[in-house]
Amino acid sequence: MQVTEKLSDGLKRELEIIVTAEDLEAKLEAELKKMKGKVQLKGFRPGKVPLDYLRRLYGKSVMGEIIQREVSEASDSALQERKERPAFQPRISMTEDEKEVEQILDGKMDLSYVMSYEILPDFEMADVSKIKVEKPVVDVEEKEIDAGIEELVEKSISYNPVDRAAKEKDRLTLDFTGMLDGEKFEGGSAEGAFLVLGSKSFIPGFEEGLLGAKAGDKLTVEGAFPDDYSAAHLAGKTAQFDVHVIEVGEPSKPEVNDDFAKTVGFETLEALREAVAGGIAQEYEGIAREKLKKQIMDALDDAHDFELPPSLVDNEFEGIFEQVTHKMGDEGKNFGEDGEESEEEARQKYKKIAERRVRLGLILSQIAEKNKITVTDKEVSAALSERIRQFPGQEQQVVDFYQKNPAAVAEIRAPMLEEKVVDYLLELIDVQDKKVSREELMAEDEDA
């Protein structure tokens, strides 16, 4: 095997690799000899088929397999010899001239091809112990616990039938049929449906038309579908509904005490309050970690400046920009209209975001590699099991999807590794608690 460097420009590399015809011929002969002892052909005793005859029958197909194997092995060997790690799968270019291909398959011409690739950059890690970050800390207030309890109470409200006109917060049991331009439409009818007046769970006008109705009433109400309604054929249109009110239910709130706590799985009200406080604190802790993580990523990004593989950046950018344009299409927006930035401005902005993501990915990968931080197959399997449980009734389809898509499994593994690296860094960097209000914690960063 002969390797000649044709290009070395930044992170871009191009190698010409030659495997001689003599080497290919020797490997072909070795393969045919193996076949001779195994192949069974009519007119020949086992192991007595002449090599020339085997060559005529199978020579080109076997040589094709040898060439595939040689390209793979020679490419890997060249990379190992040069101690280079490709950012992406190298691109292989070889002759497409039919006569030359025939000569190579016949073992009469050297196999020559060009391997093009980009390498992962070598860079010096900054001293992460010098990073200083502030962790936002929020105390859970009694009024927040009260609000949490109230949410549970609202979910535990029961409704008692009453013989009076319906008012706000009453629950109606209804049969209804919707008509649009005199025709029934899909999804516009129901039997035994529940509607809490004031919940705004139905389209505007529908609930308002039922205020004052009594059990047994039959009436027609109008409802207007919003202009941005998900079903395009209904958006912006007004429908008529023939409604039969079956029952008017008056809300009955449970009293907040130990008995109520027992209905939601706690022995005492105090135990329930502690659990609610713990849930709120856990939510705050998760948000604080994300803000802490962003500070760490900002610091790592600021502390490193090295060349990035263009293919990785382009691939990341294309993924981001596809999501952006798809979302804009769903929202009916266009670049440069109604105060939106131009497409060129958007491309520049998201290109920088792509560069940041690639840079941080390489930094985190190096930290993980140097400190032997890994995600085990068992951990990935547990995460996959959790993902599968999110699709009841479709478990096998989800399993099949991940079995056929290794990249999808990698998308599960990558954030898990990232979290482990963050945990590792939190042990090294200077983290100071900073008391903030709930509003400050919840505020979105402008450049998030």
ABEGO torsion letter per residue (X at the ends): XBBBBABBBEABBBBBBBBBAAAAAAAAAAAAAAAAAABBBBGBBBGABBAAAAAAAAAAAAAAAAAAAAAAAAAAAAAAAAGBBBABBBBBBBBABAAAAAAAAAGABBBBBBBBBBBBBBBBBBBAAABBBBBBBBBBBAAAAAAAAAAAAAAABBBBBBBBBBBBGBBBBBBBBBBBGGBBBBGABBBGBBBBBGAGABBBGAAAAABGBBBGBBBBBBBBBBAABABAAABGBBBBBBBBBABBBBBBBBBBBAAAAAAAGBABAAAAAAAAAAAAAAAAAAAAAAAAAAAAAAAAAAABBBBBBAAAAAAAAAAAAAAAAAAAAAAGBBBGBGGBBBAAAAAAAAAAAAAAAAAAAAAAAAAAAAAGBBBBAAAAAAAAAAAAAABBGAAAAAAAAAAABAAAAAAAAAAAAAAAAAAAAAAABBBBBBBBBAAAAABBBAAX
